[in-house]
Structure formats: C-alpha cells, structure tokens
Amino acid sequence: MAQLHVLSEWHGPGEEYAATRLAAELPDDWHVIAGRQLPDPRGAIDLDLVVVGLNGVHLCEEKSWGPDVVVGEVTWYSNGQARPNALNQCSHAAKVLAGRLRTKVGGWGVAAKQLARGGRAVTAHVVMSADPLVLTGATELGEDTVLRLADAAQVLTRRDTALGGALAPLRPQLMAYLLGLGARPKPHHATQILHYSVLGRPHVEGHVTVFPAANPAGNPVGLYAVPVANAADPEQTRRLATREHDALVALATKERTWRVQDWFDWEGYRVTPVVVDMDGTSLGKLASERRPEPDASGRVPEEIGTAVVHDAFTALATVHGEGIMHRALQLRSVEVTGHNRVRFRDFSRSRLPEALTVAPALDDEHRSAAFLPPGTTLAFYQTRDDVYGLALCLVQWLHGDPSDEPDHDLARQRAAAYPGVGATLARCLAVTPADRLDAAAAAAATGPRPGPPAPRDIGPGTLVGGQFRVQHKLGEGAWAVSWLAVDEEVDKLRVLKHLRPERVSAEQVKAEFLHADAINSAHCARPYRVLPQPEPGVLVQQYIEGPTLKERGDHLRAAGLRFEPEEVRRIAVDVLRGLADAHDQHIYHRDVSPSNVVVRPDGHAVLIDFGLAAATDAAQSAVGSPPFTAPEVWTRRHWSPAADIYSAAATVLTAVLGRYPYRGADVDQRDVVAPSAEDQVHYGRALLATLYEALHLEPAARPGDARALADRIQQARDSEAVAGTRVINPTVDALRGLYRGSGVGNAGNRGLDDLFAQETYVPTVLDSGLLPAILRRDLDVVVLSGNPGDGKTSFLVQVGDALDRAGATGTGDAAGWRKTVDGHTFVAVYDASESHGDLSSDALIRAALDPAAGEHPSRRTVLLAANDGRIVDFFTDHEELYPAVAEQMERQRRAPAGPGSRIVLVDLKRRALALPHGGGLGLDILAAVTEPKRWTACEGCVARATCPIRANAALLRTRGAQNGVWTLLLTSHLRRRRRATVRDVRSALGFLVTGNRSCADVHVEHGRGQDPGAGADRRTADLAFTDGSGDYLVQEWSELDPATLSAPGAARAARSDPTVLPDLSAVDIGVMASLKRRLFFGEWSAPGAEHEVRSYRYLLDYLDALDDPEKARTVLLRGLSRVLAYVGYAGEHVALRDRTFDDPAVRAIVVVKELRAEEFTLRTDTVASAYVESFPDLLVLEHDGSRARLRITLDTAELLLRAAAGEVLGDPASAALRQEIEGFGNQLRLQPAGSVRIVDGAGRSVGATVQGEKIVRVP
C-alpha cells in the first residue's frame, strides 16, 4: 500500500475515494500526495493528486463525471451535458511542475534527459472515479491519458517501470520539495464573466488562461484571456493581444478557424471569446476511426485525399498570409468540416513572425512537439516548419495512423508512395527547410489544373488559354518559339514560350516550368504557369523589357561605343547571382549565353530561358550553346557549378570585348587570349582578371561558388598601391569576439575575463552609486535583476575586488563569494537562476540570505544576481521566511526603491543605453572600442587605404555617425521591446566595426587586387541595417532601415552634389539605399531632409514631450481627435465621433462629441532609478473624470503626431495602435460632453454647447 499524504480539504467525495483507492492498490514504496498547490507568478496551480513512483511523477486530475461520459478533443459530455476538456488543466500543471523540478531538485534536468525518446518525467492523466461508468472515446486524447479508476494503479505502475531508473536517486529531494508545497485552497473561480457563464476551472494554454464557458444561448465558448495588468510592458502586451485577436478574426471570416467574437477587457485580462464549433472532426479522430473508408491499399482514396491535402495547404497559406505561424500543428489541431474543408484550432502557441508575441519563451514540452521537424525549436521556428507539421499530420491521416509519436522516416516513405499529391507531401517533409515548399506553393502543387480549350496554332491576335492575347513574335530557336502577349486579366505583358512538339514532350515542358519556378530569384525571369495547349505546352513567363546582352553589345559597337566598367560589373554580378540562386535549389542552367541574358533599362541583367536546365543529379548530357559551354561538358559530359560559371564569364567577356575571350569556339581552341592593354585600362585590370579566372580549362581551378565570385567582382577595383606591410591589429579580432554571431568566440563579451574586456570597460551608475553604498554598508539586500548580458556578474566581481582591496577575507567559487570586512559579512551569488553542483537555485539563495555560523544577522549585506522572474518565483515560494524582503521585491517591481531603503531591487531592464539629451553608456562604449590608440597599428598597413574595418572605426569617431548610433539606441529603448543590455550593445558595435571580418580576410582580398571595402555589407552604414545578422540589436535596427523610406529631398540633394553622386547614370535602387543609410550616419549632408531617413520622424518631439508633457498636450490631443473623430478636425477640444451615425442611412453627416481639453492630464509614467542609467520614458494621457488612461509610447506618439500634422493613417502597421486608441475613445464616449458638432459631407459644421441650463448653438 502506498503512503497517502493529505494536506487540505478534499474537493469532493470522488477525489477522496480516488486517492484512497490508488494508495491501496499502488506498491508500498510509492506515494500519493493530495491537496497541494504549485506557486506560479501567473496564478497558483492546483494539484489534485501527485503520484510519485520509483522512477517518475504521475499527475492525476480526478473527475467523478458519469455514468455516461463521452471524451472529446474540445468538449466532453457527461450525461449529455457539455464539459470542458478535463485534460487541459492537468497537462499544463504537469508541464509547469516539470519545469519547476528542474530548478528545485539538483540534477533533475540532467537525469530527465536520459529518459528514452517519448518518456516524460512528469505525466498527466485524468482518472474517472464514477462506478458504473460508460466511457466512450478514452483513447482520443492519447494512450493512457484518460483512465478508469479501476485500471489506474496498474497503468501507472507499468508506465513508471518503462521510464527506467535515471530519476530514482533523486526521490528524497523530490519528496522534500513536493511535501513542502503549500496547501490547496477551497475551490473557487469566477462563475460569470460579463454575459458568459463559466463552466469550470480555467486552464492555461501557452500564454493565455482559458475559461470554459457558455454564451446566453448555451453554446460552448472558450474565453482566451491574456494577462496584461502584471505584464512587464502592459501596453505592448495589450497591443500584441489585439493583433493576434484581429488575425484570428480574419481567419475565422475565411472559415479557417473557429468563430471569434470581439475582445473585451476584464479584471486585468484582454479576453477573446472563441465559439466552439462542433461540426468539424480532427485528423486524429478520423485516423483512429479509419474515416473515410480506406481503399484496397489501406489508404484514404486518392480522390478524397487529394481534395483534403490541397485545401489543408490552402488553409495554411491563409494562416501565413495573415502573418501567423501556428507552431502547434498535430493531429488534434487540424479539423476537416463538410465538403472536405480544413480549418485549424489551438492557436495558443501561435506567433506573429514580424513582431513580438504575447507568448513568453515557450518550452518544447507540448503534445505537438513530436510533429516538429527534427532539431527545430520554437525559438527558431519558421513558416516552413508549419508546412512540415501539417504534411506529417496529413500523411498519418492518409494511412489511418493516429499515433501521437509519429515515425518521421516512415512518413516520408509513405508520402513518396502515395499517388498524386504524395510527391508534394514528401517534399514538404524535407529535413532542410529550404528544400520544403511554402504553404502557397504546396497548395498550388496539389490543386487541380484545368485548362481552357486553346487554338492549335499561335500567331498575332490569337487568344491563348482564354487569357493571353498574342502581340508579335519575339524570336525562335530549335526548341521553341517565343511570343509577346498581353494578359487580359491583369493588363500585363507576358512571354509565351511555345515548345516545338517534334522536339519536346509535355513532361519536358513541365520540367522546365518546375526548374524555373523553384528558383524564385530577382535575377531570373519568373514563370507563371503552364498551358497544356497547343501541345506539347506553352510556358507563360515574365516579360523582361530590354535588349539581350548580345544585342546591347552589337548596338554599342555599331555606334563606336563601349560598355561602361560599372555596367559590366552590374551585369556580371546579376548573372552570377541568378546562377547562385539556381544552384541553391540544386539546378544547373546549362545554357548561359549572350542571347539568354536581358539587360533592363536600369542597367541590371536578368537570366532567361531555363529550357535546358536540369537537377544537379540528372545533368549528364552535353547541351548548351557550344561557344559558351565549358570544355569538360563536351569532353566528359561533366556538369558542376563551375561549368555554369564558365559560361557566365565567357558570356560577359564576349559581349564586352567583342570577341571570344579564347582562341576560338571549338573545344580545342579554349586557350585564353588576354585582353588588350586598351581594354585593361578602360575596364580595369582587377575586373577583367577576376572574370578570366572563371575560364580555366580545369573545373577545379575555377571559382566554384557563383555568389562568392559575384562578391569578388563587386570588389574587383584597381587601387593605387601604397607602401606598407600586412598588419594584423589585435583589436579587430577582439571586436569580433564581442559580436554574438562571431566565429572566433565571445570571450570579450562574457564579463571581465579577458584583457580587452577590462580595457574597454565603461564605468556605470552601478560603479558610481551602488558600489559606494554597498561599501558604506548602507544596504542589507541587493537584488540585481534583468536579462543575461547586462553586467550583473561583472559588477559583483568588481564588488569582490573592492572588498579585497579593503582587506576582506573569505572564500569564493564559480557560484559567488562570501567575504568579511571588520566583522561585516558580504555574500554574493553570481546567478541565482541556476543550480550549482548539488545545490538547487533555491538552496543557493537561501544559503546567501541565511546567516552562517558566527555571522551577526544585522551585519550582513547579501548581493543576488538573477535573470528576470527567478526572484519573483523564489519570494513567492518563501514569503513566510523572508517577509520584509518579499514585500520590498513586490513593491519595487513597480517603482524603484525609495530613499533610505536598505533592501533594493536594481532592475537593469530599466537601464537606458542612450540618454535623451545626448550621450549615454552606449556612446561611452563606442568611444572605448574605437579609441584612436587602438588603431595606430593600422597606419603602416599595406591595405589601409581600402580596409573597411579601419574606415568604419574612423567613421564611428565622427559626430554624425555617433549621432546615428545614439538615435538607434534611443529608438530601441523607447520602442519598449526587449531592453538591450551592455552585452547587446558591445555585440552590435563589434559587428558595425568589423562586419565579422578579420585582418586576414582583408589581406586576402587586397592581395587578389580586390577592394575589401567595396560590395555589400562592408561599411557601417550598411552593416547597421543588415537583416539576418544574428545580432539582436542589429536585427531590430533592420526594421528601421532608411533604405525603405521615401526620401525625395535627400534624393534631390544627392543628385545635385557631384561629390555624393559623381555618375548619375549609375543610380539604381541599391545606390539610393546606400546613400540614405550614409545620410543617416552623417557621411554627407542634405539640409532640411535628414528627417526623411528616420523611421520615427517625431522622435525628437517625443523626447521634448517627456521633458515637458504639458507643452506637448495640445498637439497630442489634436492628433487624438483626428483619429477618434475625423481627419480635418481643427477644434481645441478632444473630439469623439459618435458611431451611431456610421449607419449607411446617415453616413453623410458626422456627429462629434467634444470633451474639454482641460479634462485631460498628460504626464510621465516612469521615474528614474538611483542605481541605473534611466530617465522617464513613457507618457500617460488620463481623463480626469473617468480615470481612463492611454499609455503613449514612442509608437503611439508617432501616430498621433502624424495625425495632428494631417496625415491619413490607414496602413496595416498602425492598425493595432489605432485599435488601442479606439479602446480609449470608447471609454471616453461614455462621458457627458460639454459640446456637440455636426459636420456634413461638404465640410460645413454647426455646433451646440451647454451654457448654464441652456443649449446654445455655436458656429
């Protein structure tokens, strides 16, 4: 008989009966713990029964429903009455308990990893205690998850034995923790939320609390409540919750998820009601019931399977089109409704890829984890991982496999063998994301392909495919005839390529389309579709305006002209990048020639005609345009990337030189003929030499990477030789070590453990304010909270060093130190978030807080460093032991410590790395790493004139560039996303200086005659906005890229200044992008237009408002009125459009209520902290009568100030902000107004106001 531990009152007789029976039937050395509660910052979690076996923990939720129970994935039915899914709450509790044990029980995390695949240290079960019991659908939620009480002991014993003994040695610590949990209170929860009746206890899914409820009509509804009141940034959380709601509404409108009703705010939550639709059946249930009836092969019939697969990918494309990644696809979250229409449920782990998500950092302990691609984590999840999960679900359904632990290799085999759509499913199950189709492409590949009747022949005036009107012939060859046509549906020019039936089969036409379609490159002509008639088929392709490269060269020579060197460079780079994109998809072009390259009017080149393209593993024939095909293709039929590169180089050089770059076109005449001296002077020796490298007779001696060769050509520029030697400046690799994506490690960005980190350390307010207070013994407990990399450990090391200099004695290790000076004890824990050796993180904190033997309790100072949230967890669990500290921690989470407090929480997330009036910690760090003395070694370097690293360091010492860095740092701070740390800034600056390049890299390029400073992502102005850098700050700054902004004033200034734009003919999108970025960093000036390259045009106005809120109130209220009333409102009050008059019958007039401006107060909502660099960084607008509040962040202020300036704001990016403002307006509309104004469609208005007891008309 197991030992039964009961701490609180039973929640009903069923629970008592279940606990007693389990204890009686389980082995003697087992434990059953009843009535505990698991503390959690988001709300305590009740634990009904915790069963501790020899090898694991089994969490049981008891239900006495019955005697007739039907188990469903969403709703259960007990005697016909709807009940919420009983497993949801238990599964969440098991997940939280598993995570808590990793921090509370030393060694638990390591031991749990030793369990077999699929084995979990904490499992969740629903135990049905009714007897008799008719239980239907018990296996729908997984094997052994819903248990009859009579079977529970046997099942739990079997599952526990299967776990093995990895966790067994930790049972004593485990029991100590579980028995130390607090008592579960008497059951209580909300029974009514607005007009919704709550049916049971809420449960947590991902980032939301879900209340099972019913609407007044009795329909089941899930109330998805996002907690915002206690969020670190409530404004951001509200905004993101609203964005996710709106995206789900859009999906529901398209019938791709359950119906979603309008959100509302309730007791600190933003609540989205989701109406449970019962007309769908999950793929899991269909698979378990073998529906539809399988065919002779045991699979879903092809006709039905194809329809469902196509609609499933179409549905997923719709989800992705709304900017959502599902991230939790599994058999139970994919439903099929009538007419084989697919929809999704369970968006609790979804994410908006282009923004932050409301969800916190999610773990991978979820039922959908088994459907993730191998090696994928939620932190790096992408849309094509959704495609993989959906394809895996579909393959299981097609084969009647309901397993929650799918065999991925078997699924790929099954997919490949399924007729029709099987090949697409197999491709979607590719291990590498780049090899998978996206959802839209998968939908297109699985959909029907009807084709209208077509004429037998094509000629001018012919209508092909019922859509394309032929204009005239473009050209013809041995394989095809190309025609220019107009797409009459969209009025766009297209190319129709009709393949010759005597030379090409329909399969070859389709292959050419698939090869071109797979590439998706800006440097290759796009295919649109295949028309089956006239036979063997017609390719509809993008029309590229401009002559072919051959025609362009012939025209120049006929006029006695030459190509310009930069035009040659652009063409070569574009062709090579097109080939690189093809090679990335494992495709060889195999026919690069001057006739297959089109030069657009802007001077850029596009690669066309993929008629001879082939997959890399199928390219075995000798094809191509003979004079430009690599010799090994003709002699050995050997294709490789180097063969395509040979053709590209030969193509460009032939057009440029007006002759072949070798002796003749035959394969035995390929010995090269050097360019003339005149050509070398005109085009540049470096450029021609780099192109000639690709003409080597041996493939292994040629460049083998088309993209790398394109980069080299971009840099191949003749430069004046300078005297010097090859210098390796150690500062460069030290800076690379700061960048978190560096290949040389991050020694310089991990505390103060290397010389460079010590030399470039910048003192902070911690050093000037907190350290002296600690040494004066003014403080008893100091908690340093924040994010990894914000300098907590470095500071504690410096405190220890200061104590040592004061004569301290004591000990220390990797976890911290304990030192004594003059009878006063100082204790430091470097990272209270992690365990150390056999000590759990809780044990580390308690050892620091509790006096050791011989220590005076009142002569101690405790210093704790912890990442965000850990301290809250600890003092929630141990409030009774440390009440004073717990009280101060809770109070100071909302506001910094007051004067004289001996307990302080130093929240480093409040730190500002740039200050509103200039300068700041980030700029001090920049000055330290670019200090001139660190770069004196470069003065004698042979590459100094072209070295981008040296140039970047010099630029960042200028005032203009420093102002650019200051703007970026301050904008990041005020956007109120994840607050940057010192480590983040050092990493970003290391990247801005070096671009992750070394001195050796520069010397290699310089030695080849290349310009190391030329090309993309070499200079600071380009590096600062690099997308995909792997650096947190740089990734955020890429969203602020000046290149994406319209800057007409800057463009005019550049075109009028020959020092900025010496060659107007070379201006293209890339040149203008670089110019706008350089303007941002002060490399040139455009008086009056600098604001055009700032994403936040009103940044300085917002800073002024933080300094003097009252001065900014008038203009912000005007912007508010123009959002809430109408664009042209020019009054002095706060105007609110009466939505009653939005009805179509009276839409010709606008009725506006006006609240007096004096009723509103604008103030800052944050205060500076004594121990971190900070300033008031948030505004709040409050209505004095209703106490309605609007938090005005930088984003909100930007919108209001643009509205005040007369802009019409209807862009999707501002939709969430506008909705927040509308929510504020809805509260104001409930207040009595002092005046009303009516505006007609012509803009005429008449008003009325209250004067005394009369209503008076006013103009």
Beta strands, then each sheet from edge to edge (+ up, - down):
strand 1: 3-6
strand 2: 31-38
strand 3: 45-52
strand 4: 57-63
strand 5: 68-70
strand 6: 75-78
strand 7: 81-84
strand 8: 122-128
strand 9: 134-136
strand 10: 146-148
strand 11: 182-183
strand 12: 192-193
strand 13: 196-198
strand 14: 203-205
strand 15: 208-214
strand 16: 220-227
strand 17: 259-260
strand 18: 264-266
strand 19: 269-275
strand 20: 281-282
strand 21: 334-337
strand 22: 341-344
strand 23: 463-464
strand 24: 468-476
strand 25: 480-487
strand 26: 492-499
strand 27: 527-531
strand 28: 538-542
strand 29: 587-588
strand 30: 597-599
strand 31: 605-607
strand 32: 614-615
strand 33: 781-786
strand 34: 809-813
strand 35: 816-821
strand 36: 824-829
strand 37: 860-867
strand 38: 903-907
strand 39: 1134-1137
strand 40: 1149-1155
strand 41: 1160-1164
strand 42: 1179-1183
strand 43: 1189-1192
strand 44: 1235-1240
strand 45: 1245-1251
strand 46: 1254-1258
sheet 1: 1+ 2+ 3- 4+ 8+ 10+
sheet 2: 1+ 2+ 11-
sheet 3: 7+ 6- 5+ 9+
sheet 4: 12+ 13- 15+ 14-
sheet 5: 12+ 13- 15+ 16- 19+ 17-
sheet 6: 12+ 13- 15+ 16- 19+ 18-
sheet 7: 20+ 21- 22+
sheet 8: 23+ 24- 25+ 26- 28+ 27-
sheet 9: 29+ 32-
sheet 10: 30+ 31-
sheet 11: 34+ 35- 36+ 37+ 33+ 38+
sheet 12: 39+ 40- 44+ 45- 46+
sheet 13: 41+ 42- 43+
end
